[in-house]
Amino acid sequence: MTATVTTARTAGPDASTTASSFARHRTGVVLVGALALLILGAFLIGGGTWPASLTVDLTGPLGDVSDWIIDNRDTHPLFLYFFGHLSNAVVLSVRGVYLVLLAAGWAGVTAAAGLIAWRVAGIRLALTAVAAFILCALLGMWVPTMQTLALMGVAVLASVILGALLGLAAGLSDRVFRSLRPVLDTMQVMPAFAYLLPVVLVFGIGVPAAVLATVIYAAPPMARLTALGLRDADAGVMEAAASLGATGRQRLLTARLPLARKELLLGLNQTIMMALSMAVIASVIGAGGLGDRVYQALASVDVGAALAAGIPIVLLAVVLDRVTAAAGNRIGTAPQAGPAWSGWAVVVAGTVGAAVVARLASKPTWPDAWTAGIAEPVNEAVGWMTDHLYSGVPVIGGTADWAAHFTTWILDPVRDGLQWLPWWALLLLVAVLAMVIGTWRTTLTAVLAMAAIGVLGVWDPALNTLSQVLAGVAVTLVIGFAVGIAASRSERVERLLRPVLDVFQTMPQFVYLIPVVALFGVGRAPAVVAAVIYALPAVVRITTQGMNSVDPVVMESSRSLGATGMQQLRKVQLPLARPALLLAVNQGVVLVLAVVVIGGLVGGGALGYDVVFGLAQGDLATGLVAGAAIVCLGLMLDRVTQPTQRRTGKGA
């Protein structure tokens, strides 16, 4: 027995040391193995693009499915008694909310927005909300704004209910949580465009498809944050409730849910913002409202009309974000004087009173004489920029020259280089990156996702999209890291950036295309520019937070040892902020991909164009294959940029 114990004690440290040594030299081992495989593959497999023998043509089966759905949409019980009723319920709900908004009139809706903001966040945000809705009316966009609000209201309610139910199940059951987590992870990296095609296949073009696509896109944040809040409930409080004899339902209602209020309101905030973003993008499949105005204007390159509809979208996003964020921040603070219902009674009374006064004054709708069109002056400004900034600027060149140079010197070489690589070498590169930063599970997922793109037969268009993503991410990280580091080292810079980042982070993806088209025209480079602008705020904010979170004691110690500011940055802050910087890379990749795909609307080409073409022409086979490839590309990029905590020592 003693000998056995001695042997175990001797072997244990050796095994642990071996595992630790392998973990330290993991990158070197992976790179050496990859180099050996690369040399072996060059001799055994050779070069070339994805072989046609390994592709699967889905055009026929998808076409058959599409034809079957079209032929049976009015007769099959699945459509008559399920999808049909679901579609009718969506249409009636949206129409009902829209009629209520119209009945309230501009005065009632504006008063409701101001009073709710006052009740939740105070007078300053109330004035902001009132000004935002009045500006929407001044721009002549009141009716489209109400259409977007109606669609959003129904979609957000459905998303919150669905997300809360899924989150409740995941928060109370470990098995459901484990099953649901990979689904939510996948949905989180899927670009918004990928959600449109499946619902169009079933519901066709129109409001039901737009609402259901929005629900699918916006529900995951609510589910994830609900599960997080329930699972992170204070164990001491839960133990106390159980010791007092509370049943499972009583513990849920009196302990878990109240403790998770912050996470629930944050989930509501994220759901609202994602629903607004998707409701705008869903204009491609008939959502109507402000998004449809932007889409039609972009299709005709009418920047003035696009901006007139884009400004109300931004205003709605800012107001909704501020109100829900303020509601979350108030949790845990001292309650206001008086009963809680009295404030909401004032909101209801003020809304009804404003609506009645406006109707008695015969002005329930915003008068046309009170509108101010900005399309014409904006288009004149765009014309001036085209004449003076678009090309021919001395020394620095114009924006069109910059776009052309970016395409010629960066996008084309990256695309051609990726398409020149042998398909197996690219899979090997993906495997190496995923293995270095993650585990064998993430490696397998990334490689299978990339291989699925080849099997779908869209290898070259996917590599075209990947080249735009890589170029956009590189620019985003260079600018984002530089600005984030500057903000972390200067409180003044951080204060100046904060409102800018807040506004840019609330803007839907669609809106970023408007100024880009005005300055750069159409093409791949403008799509990348829009993606960079969209992803920058998140990268800057995460970088700043990561740098600021470095332990002040460590910074003070390095300073006392005589380290200069640059030495502290390179030797202390950057190494300690590495997890935050890797997170910034991951978020930059996901966000750039989302807008590069939408760039298909402004000449970005590749997979985004295939999705737009499939939606516009009713070619669901082309669109669905491209959408599936986008999902696979997003999944691969997420896995090769998402650090995974590895087990070392005994756990290894």
C-alpha angles and dihedrals in degrees: 000000000000092000091051092051091048091051092050091050091050096045095045098067091042091055091045091048091050092050092047091048091051091049091052093049095037095115093050093048092049093048093049091049091048092051091052091050091047092055092044092048093050089060099039103035107018123198137303140107125286107311117247090224090067096052128096118214107221096173093097099045093043091047089052091049091049092049091048092051092048092047095047101035092102099037113031116097091229090063097034098050104027118017092031094053090044091052092048091049090053093048093048092046094050091044091049094052091045092052090049090053091048091048091052089053127204092298095051095046092046092047091048091051092049096044095047090049089048092049093049105033113008140257098306095060089041091059090046091053093049091048091049094054093044090051090052088056093045089056090056092248101114098115095045089047091054090048090053092046091051093051091045093048093057094040094049093048092050092044092051093049094046094042093046092051092049091044091048091053092046092046094053100038126053091200093054090045092054091047095046099044098074090046092053091044090054094045090049093060096042112108114238093247091064091066095059102068102056093052092045088054090058105028103026125219115329148067097311092057091046094050095046092047088052092050092051091049098044102040100072096070090053091048094047096047093043090053090046093051094048095045094047095051113138107275091210093057092047091049091050092050091050092048089055090059099255115163123233092262092048091050089051095049099038103033118013099044096043090049090050096051094110092052091045092053091045088052089051090051093051092044092053093049094047091045091054091048092049094043088059094046090046088067083090088071098041106281092141122197125084094338091058090053091052093046094049091046093050091048089058093036089240098154094178094057091043091053092047089058095037096058094061089049090055092045092051090048093050095047095045092046094049095046096049092042091051090050089054093048092053093062110110095018125116112287120247120257116268130026117320093235094060094071092050090047088058089051093053094043093047093049094049092044094051092048093049093047092050091049092048088051088054091241105108089137125051108265116245089225089065095058126100118204115216099176096090098048091043091052089049089053090048089051090052091049090048091052096043109021105024094074142343099046107153119252098348098047126218132290091262089054090051091050091048093048092047089052095046099041102034116012097044096046093046092048094045091046093052092046090047093056115094111256093240091050090055091050088050091051090052090049092051094050093047093046094048093052101029143013136284090269093057089044092054092047093050094047094046091048091052092045090051089061090059092046089054089057098240099105097130097044089048091052089050089055090044091054090055091048093050093048092047093047092050092053092043094052095046093051096034096050092046094049093041093052091047091051092049091053097046126047090198092057090047092051091049092048097045099079091041092052091045092055095043093049092055096049115104117242094249093062094062091068093065102070091035093057089047093054105030106023118219132321142079096302094057089050090054092047091053090049091051092051091049095049099041099080093056093046093047093048096047091046092050093048092047093051093046092050093064109119109267089214090061091048091049092048092053090047092051089053090059100258114160122229092261092048091051089051095049101035103032117016101040095047093046092045092051095112091053092046091051089050089052089053091050094049091045091054094048094046095045090051091051093058097036087061092050086049086079085084091063101040101285091134124187118079094346091058091049090054092048091046092050092050094045097045099035089242095145094172092062093041096046094048090050090047092051090049090051090053091050091047091050092048092050094048091048092051096049092049101038112092113224121204108241125212115239136182114007093000093054 
